[in-house]
Amino acid sequence: MPNFSEGTRAEVIAELAAAAGRAYVIDVDADADHNRVVISVVGQRPQLLDALVASVQVAMQHIDLREHRGVHPRVGAADVIPIVPLDGASLADAHELALLLGERVWNELKVPVYYYGHAEEHTLADIRAGRARPSLGDELHASAGAVCIGARHPLVAFNVILPGLQLLEARALARSLRESGGGLRGVQALAFALGDGRVQLSMNLFRLDETPPSAVVAELERRDVTIGSQHVIGLCPAAVANQAAAGRLLEARLAAAVARRGGLKREAADLARTGIDQHALLAAADQSAALIPVLRAAGVLGEDMRTMLDIAVRGLRSAASRTD
């Protein structure tokens, strides 16, 4: 799920996504205030490595940190590339892929690399605070900075607008919500002032079985915090989705990517829009399962496509059972 420091120039975002399209691009989510885009990419190891290296190269060519403006902290043009295991893959598998990617980025592009996360000494917070040296390379690239690469479990990036709070109050709220500050388990939180004067609570939820988005909303309501619009950045596993994740379900987007690769554009569009109610989840699961014989008969159902559909069907059906 590479995070690039570009959220306003549509032509650059399109080129980043095209480069990542050597694997399966399942979502492109750009934010102008943060001046950042998250591109969700799925694939087997060789295709995924090629896709990520190619997109980092595009970022190098078009993004100059010396001119970059945005509210989100960053150290690089291709700022953060978390590798997240799906299905039967493990964090160890993801970490191995992260190391291979870092070696290619440094050897082929000469952009320094920080390793973080699983099996590594440093966190992203350490890197952004200057408490770490690059794992590969030394001085930061003049225009591209460095790339932070690491393995992690799935998380949900969840933003909430706080219309009733000033920035200082929102920052205090963010501190009180963080796991590191004794708040909610699995919550990392920051507060930002957006360009139009709104105040945003920006969170990463990394213990989804304990604190899904709905638990954060419930806690804000318990504290009598006025809640504005809610946004999921990137994608959300269907099992923990709230209304803000409608149309942004990981499993449905996996199936949509397969349908699109198989030339079924209408089916892909339908799946991409999947909502979170039980009927929508079950319908999307059935539609995903129905793609298997159709694509097999067309002679285009590869192993990777079948795996993505299997993950989609299981995840959607499991999520639907939780809404009974």
C-alpha positions in Angstrom: 0.0 0.0 0.0 2.5 2.7 -1.1 1.9 6.2 0.1 3.2 8.9 -2.3 3.6 12.6 -1.5 1.3 13.7 -4.3 -2.4 14.4 -3.9 -3.3 17.2 -6.4 -1.8 16.6 -9.8 -4.1 14.1 -11.5 -1.6 13.3 -14.3 1.1 12.3 -11.8 -1.3 10.2 -9.8 -2.4 8.5 -13.0 1.2 7.7 -13.9 1.9 6.3 -10.5 -1.1 4.1 -10.7 -0.2 3.0 -14.3 3.3 2.0 -13.1 1.8 0.0 -10.2 -0.6 -1.7 -12.7 2.1 -4.3 -13.4 0.3 -6.0 -10.5 -3.4 -5.5 -9.6 -4.3 -1.9 -8.5 -7.4 -2.2 -6.4 -7.7 1.4 -5.2 -6.3 4.9 -5.7 -7.2 7.3 -2.9 -5.8 10.9 -3.2 -6.1 13.7 -0.6 -5.4 17.3 -1.6 -5.1 18.6 2.0 -2.5 15.9 2.9 -1.1 16.2 -0.7 -0.8 12.4 -0.6 -2.1 9.4 -2.5 -2.5 5.8 -1.2 -2.4 3.2 -4.0 -3.5 -0.3 -2.9 -1.7 -3.0 -5.0 -2.1 -6.8 -4.8 0.0 -9.4 -6.5 2.4 -12.3 -6.2 6.0 -11.5 -5.4 7.6 -11.0 -8.8 4.8 -8.8 -10.2 4.5 -6.9 -6.9 8.2 -6.1 -6.7 8.2 -4.8 -10.3 5.1 -2.7 -9.8 6.4 -1.1 -6.6 9.9 -0.3 -8.0 8.3 1.2 -11.2 6.0 3.4 -9.1 8.8 4.6 -6.9 10.8 5.5 -10.0 7.8 7.6 -11.3 7.6 9.3 -7.9 11.3 10.2 -8.2 10.8 11.7 -11.6 7.7 13.9 -10.7 7.8 14.7 -7.0 10.3 17.1 -5.5 10.1 17.3 -1.7 11.8 20.7 -1.8 8.6 22.1 -3.3 6.1 19.8 -1.6 3.4 21.3 0.7 0.9 19.3 2.7 -0.3 18.7 6.3 0.9 15.1 6.5 4.4 14.3 7.8 6.7 12.8 5.2 10.3 11.9 4.5 10.1 10.9 0.9 8.4 11.3 -2.5 7.6 7.6 -2.3 7.1 8.1 1.4 5.9 4.8 3.0 5.5 1.4 1.5 3.9 -1.0 3.9 3.8 -4.7 2.8 0.7 -6.4 4.2 0.2 -10.2 4.0 -3.1 -11.5 2.7 -4.7 -15.0 3.1 -2.1 -17.6 3.8 0.9 -15.3 3.7 2.7 -14.4 6.9 4.3 -11.3 8.3 7.6 -13.1 7.8 6.8 -13.4 4.1 5.9 -9.7 4.0 9.1 -8.8 5.8 11.2 -10.8 3.3 9.4 -9.0 0.4 10.1 -5.6 2.2 13.8 -6.4 2.3 13.9 -7.4 -1.4 12.1 -4.2 -2.3 14.4 -2.1 -0.3 17.4 -3.6 -2.0 16.0 -3.0 -5.4 15.0 0.6 -4.6 18.5 1.4 -3.4 20.5 -0.6 -6.0 18.4 0.5 -9.0 17.2 4.0 -8.1 19.8 5.1 -5.4 17.0 6.3 -3.1 17.9 5.6 0.6 15.7 3.2 2.4 14.5 3.0 6.0 13.2 -0.4 7.2 10.5 -0.3 9.9 7.8 -2.4 11.4 7.8 -6.2 11.9 11.3 -7.6 12.7 12.9 -4.2 12.5 14.3 -1.9 15.3 12.5 1.3 14.4 9.0 2.6 13.9 7.7 5.2 11.5 7.6 7.6 14.4 11.3 7.0 15.1 12.1 7.7 11.5 10.0 10.9 11.2 11.5 12.2 14.4 15.0 11.7 13.2 15.8 8.9 15.6 17.0 6.5 12.9 19.6 6.4 10.1 18.7 4.9 6.7 19.1 1.1 6.6 20.4 1.4 3.0 22.2 4.5 1.8 23.3 7.5 3.8 22.3 11.1 2.9 18.8 11.6 1.7 18.1 12.1 -2.0 18.0 15.8 -2.8 14.5 15.7 -4.3 13.1 12.3 -3.4 14.2 12.0 0.2 14.0 8.4 1.3 11.5 5.5 1.2 10.2 3.8 4.4 9.5 0.1 3.7 8.2 -2.4 6.2 5.9 -5.3 7.0 2.7 -4.9 9.1 -0.7 -6.4 9.8 -3.7 -4.8 8.1 -4.8 -1.5 9.6 -7.5 1.0 8.8 -6.7 4.7 8.2 -9.7 6.5 9.6 -10.2 10.3 9.6 -13.0 12.2 11.4 -13.8 15.9 11.0 -14.3 17.7 14.4 -16.4 20.7 13.8 -16.7 21.6 17.4 -13.0 21.8 18.3 -10.1 24.1 17.8 -6.8 22.6 16.7 -5.2 22.7 20.2 -8.2 20.9 21.6 -8.1 18.3 18.8 -4.5 17.7 19.5 -5.2 17.0 23.1 -8.0 14.7 22.1 -5.7 12.8 19.7 -3.1 12.4 22.5 -5.8 11.0 24.8 -7.0 8.5 22.2 -3.6 7.0 21.4 -2.7 3.6 22.8 0.8 5.0 23.7 -1.0 7.6 25.9 -3.2 5.2 27.7 -6.2 5.6 25.4 -7.8 3.1 23.1 -6.0 -0.1 22.2 -4.5 -0.1 18.7 -5.0 3.6 18.0 -2.4 6.1 16.6 -3.8 9.6 16.2 -2.8 13.1 15.1 -4.8 16.2 14.5 -4.5 18.5 11.5 -5.8 21.9 10.5 -7.0 21.5 6.9 -6.7 24.3 4.3 -10.4 25.3 4.5 -10.3 25.8 8.3 -11.7 22.4 9.3 -10.0 20.3 12.0 -9.3 16.6 11.3 -8.6 13.8 13.6 -6.4 11.4 11.6 -6.0 7.8 12.9 -4.4 4.5 12.1 -6.3 1.6 13.8 -3.9 -1.3 14.0 -5.7 -3.7 16.4 -8.8 -4.1 14.4 -10.2 -7.0 16.4 -10.2 -4.7 19.5 -10.7 -1.2 18.1 -12.5 -1.0 14.7 -13.8 2.4 13.4 -17.1 1.9 15.1 -15.4 1.7 18.5 -13.6 5.0 17.9 -16.9 6.7 17.0 -18.6 5.3 20.1 -15.7 6.6 22.3 -16.0 10.1 20.7 -19.8 10.0 21.3 -19.2 8.9 24.9 -17.0 12.0 25.3 -19.7 14.2 23.8 -17.4 15.2 20.9 -19.3 16.6 17.9 -18.5 14.3 14.9 -18.5 15.6 11.3 -17.8 13.6 8.2 -15.9 10.3 8.5 -13.5 9.0 5.9 -11.7 5.7 5.4 -8.4 6.2 3.6 -7.5 3.4 1.3 -9.5 0.2 2.0 -11.1 -1.5 4.9 -11.6 -5.2 5.7 -15.4 -5.9 5.4 -15.5 -7.5 8.9 -14.7 -4.2 10.6 -16.4 -1.8 8.2 -18.7 1.0 9.3 -20.7 3.2 7.0 -17.7 5.3 6.1 -16.2 2.3 4.5 -19.1 1.6 2.1 -17.7 1.3 -1.4 -14.2 0.9 0.1 -14.3 -2.8 1.1 -11.0 -4.6 0.6 -12.5 -7.9 -0.4 -15.0 -6.4 -2.8 -12.2 -4.4 -4.5 -10.2 -7.7 -4.9 -13.1 -9.2 -6.8 -13.6 -6.0 -8.7 -9.9 -6.0 -9.9 -10.3 -9.6 -11.1 -13.5 -8.7 -13.0 -11.8 -5.7 -14.6 -8.8 -7.8 -15.6 -11.2 -10.3 -17.1 -12.9 -7.6 -19.2 -16.1 -7.5 -17.1 -16.3 -3.8 -16.6 -19.9 -3.6 -15.4 -19.4 -6.3 -12.8 -16.2 -4.6 -11.7 -18.0 -1.3 -11.1 -20.8 -3.1 -9.2 -18.4 -4.9 -6.9 -16.3 -1.7 -6.3 -19.4 0.0 -4.9 -20.4 -2.7 -2.4 -22.1 -1.4 0.7 -21.8 -2.8 4.3 -25.3 -4.1 4.9 -25.9 -7.9 5.0 -27.7 -8.0 1.7 -25.0 -6.1 -0.1 -22.2 -8.2 1.3 -24.0 -11.5 0.4 -24.8 -10.3 -3.1 -21.1 -9.3 -3.6 -19.9 -12.7 -2.3 -22.2 -14.5 -4.7 -21.2 -12.3 -7.6 -17.5 -12.9 -6.7 -18.1 -16.7 -6.6 -19.9 -16.6 -9.9 -16.9 -15.0 -11.6 -14.8 -18.1 -11.1 -16.6 -20.4 -13.7 -17.1 -17.5 -16.1 -13.4 -16.5 -16.2 -12.4 -20.2 -16.2 -14.6 -20.8 -19.3 -13.0 -17.7 -20.9 -9.5 -19.2 -20.3 -8.3 -16.2 -18.3 -8.6 -17.4 -14.7 -5.0 -17.5 -13.5 -3.9 -18.7 -10.0 -3.6 -15.2 -8.7 -7.1 -14.3 -9.9 -8.6 -17.4 -8.3 -6.8 -16.7 -5.0 -8.1 -13.1 -5.0 -11.7 -14.3 -5.6 -11.4 -16.9 -2.9 -10.3 -14.3 -0.4 -13.1 -12.0 -1.5 -15.8 -14.7 -1.2 -14.7 -15.9 2.3 -14.3 -12.3 3.6 -17.6 -11.0 2.4 -19.5 -14.0 3.6 -17.9 -13.9 7.0 -18.6 -10.2 7.3 -22.3 -10.8 6.3 -22.6 -13.4 9.1 -21.6 -10.8 11.6 -24.5 -8.5 10.6 -27.2 -11.1 11.4 
